[in-house]
Amino acid sequence: MVSAMRRVLVTGMSGLIGTAVRRRLEGRFTLRALNRRPVAGVECHQADIGDLAAIAPAFDGVDAVVHLAANVVANPPVDAIVRDNVVGTYNVFEAARRAGVRRVIYASSGATVSDWERDEPYAALVAQGIGVWLGVQVFINMGVNMGVLPTKGLTLPLMSFGGSGLLSNCVALAILLRIDWENRQIMRGVRA
């Protein structure tokens, strides 16, 4: 008995990674693309992933989804990042769920949200989050050293976990210092 070839929907097939995925999967699976522009040689459903109703028909009859579509334009406005990379990803998962697709493979990178953390109010939120994180670690360490908190069953955040804990704290401190430096540049009028 010969089983039918499984159908795989690839979002963002015309992109760099989508093209590579197509080369690896073609011939092994029946491919369908969900793209804003046509993809030659493949059944293609053209729609914007920011529109759930528009993308839903692409998910009918597929066995798996490989989600690669994203806005990777340099310095896009925040609303474009949210629409394409956050709402769009939600829509892909929701359309897959509604269509009964059992497997969704999701790939992403830091490039999908790069540089948004430099804009206000996000820079302040990142700095505040890191400050709270480091502050809690200092509080726990002080509490243990003063005998206020138990010494057993409580890891010491600034010291435990060996090099990885130290490295993560150094990276967090570096991010804080960079945010501070950029804010000082803006206040001096050096950078707009």
C-alpha positions in Angstrom: 0.0 0.0 0.0 1.5 3.3 -1.1 0.6 6.2 1.2 -0.1 9.7 -0.1 2.7 12.2 0.1 2.2 14.5 3.1 1.2 18.1 2.4 3.4 20.8 4.0 2.5 24.5 4.1 5.5 26.8 4.2 4.9 30.5 5.1 7.4 32.9 3.7 8.7 30.5 1.1 10.1 33.3 -1.1 12.5 34.4 1.6 16.0 33.3 2.1 15.3 30.6 4.7 12.0 29.6 2.9 13.9 29.0 -0.3 16.4 26.8 1.4 13.6 24.9 3.2 11.9 24.4 -0.2 15.0 22.8 -1.7 15.2 20.4 1.2 11.6 19.4 1.2 10.7 19.4 -2.5 10.1 15.9 -3.8 9.7 14.4 -0.3 6.5 16.3 0.5 3.8 18.1 -1.4 4.5 21.7 -0.8 2.1 24.7 -0.6 3.3 28.3 0.0 1.6 31.0 2.0 3.2 34.2 0.7 2.4 37.8 -0.1 3.8 37.3 -3.6 3.6 34.3 -5.9 6.1 31.4 -5.7 6.8 29.8 -9.1 6.3 26.1 -9.3 4.4 25.6 -6.1 0.8 25.9 -5.2 0.7 29.3 -3.6 -2.0 31.0 -1.4 -1.3 34.8 -1.5 -2.3 36.6 1.7 -0.9 38.7 4.5 -0.4 36.7 7.7 -1.7 39.7 9.6 -5.2 38.8 8.3 -6.5 35.6 9.9 -9.5 35.2 7.6 -7.4 35.7 4.5 -4.8 33.0 5.4 -7.2 30.4 6.8 -7.9 28.7 3.4 -4.2 27.9 2.9 -4.3 25.6 5.9 -7.1 23.3 4.6 -5.8 19.8 4.0 -2.2 20.2 5.1 -0.4 17.8 7.5 2.2 20.3 8.8 3.1 23.9 8.7 6.6 25.4 8.6 6.2 29.1 9.7 9.0 31.3 8.4 7.2 34.4 7.4 8.3 37.6 9.2 9.1 41.2 8.8 12.9 41.4 8.7 13.2 44.9 7.2 15.8 47.0 9.0 14.3 49.4 11.5 10.6 48.9 10.7 8.0 50.8 12.7 6.8 49.0 15.8 3.3 48.6 14.5 4.7 46.7 11.5 6.7 44.4 13.8 3.6 43.7 16.0 1.4 43.1 12.9 3.7 40.8 11.0 5.8 39.1 13.7 3.5 38.9 16.7 -0.1 39.0 15.4 1.0 37.1 12.2 2.5 34.3 14.2 -0.6 34.1 16.3 -2.7 33.9 13.2 -0.6 31.1 11.7 -1.0 29.0 14.9 -4.7 29.8 15.2 -5.4 29.0 11.5 -3.5 25.7 12.0 -5.5 24.9 15.1 -8.8 25.6 13.4 -7.8 23.5 10.4 -6.8 20.6 12.6 -3.1 20.7 11.6 -1.2 18.6 14.1 2.3 19.9 13.7 3.6 23.5 13.3 7.3 24.1 13.0 8.1 27.7 14.0 11.4 29.4 13.2 12.4 32.8 14.2 15.4 35.0 14.9 16.4 38.2 16.7 16.2 39.9 13.4 12.4 39.9 13.6 12.5 42.3 16.4 15.9 43.9 16.2 16.4 47.5 17.3 12.9 48.0 18.7 14.4 48.0 22.2 16.2 51.2 21.3 12.9 53.2 20.9 11.0 54.7 23.8 9.2 53.4 25.8 10.8 50.0 25.1 14.4 51.0 26.1 13.1 52.2 29.5 11.1 48.9 29.9 14.2 46.8 29.1 16.3 48.9 31.6 13.6 48.6 34.2 13.3 44.8 33.8 17.0 44.3 34.0 17.2 46.6 37.1 14.4 44.6 38.9 16.1 41.3 37.9 19.5 42.4 39.3 17.8 44.0 42.4 16.0 40.8 43.3 19.3 38.9 43.0 21.0 41.4 45.3 18.2 41.3 47.8 18.3 37.5 48.0 22.1 37.5 48.4 21.9 40.1 51.2 19.1 38.2 52.9 21.1 35.0 52.9 24.3 36.7 54.1 22.4 38.5 56.9 20.6 35.3 58.0 17.2 36.6 57.1 16.6 34.1 54.3 17.3 30.3 54.5 20.7 29.1 53.2 19.4 25.7 52.1 17.2 25.2 49.1 17.8 28.8 47.8 20.3 29.3 45.1 22.4 32.4 45.3 21.7 34.2 42.0 24.8 36.3 41.7 27.2 33.4 42.6 25.4 30.1 41.7 25.4 28.4 38.4 29.1 29.0 37.8 30.2 30.8 34.7 26.8 30.9 33.0 25.3 33.0 35.9 28.2 35.4 35.9 28.1 35.7 32.1 24.3 36.4 32.1 24.8 39.1 34.8 27.6 40.7 32.8 25.5 40.8 29.6 22.6 42.3 31.5 24.9 45.0 33.0 26.3 45.7 29.6 22.8 46.2 28.2 22.0 48.6 31.0 25.2 50.6 30.4 24.5 50.7 26.7 20.9 52.1 27.3 22.3 54.6 29.7 25.0 55.7 27.2 22.4 56.1 24.4 20.1 58.1 26.6 23.0 60.4 27.5 23.8 60.8 23.8 20.1 61.8 23.1 20.1 64.2 26.0 23.2 65.9 24.6 21.6 66.1 21.2 24.3 63.9 19.6 21.8 61.3 18.3 18.3 62.0 17.3 
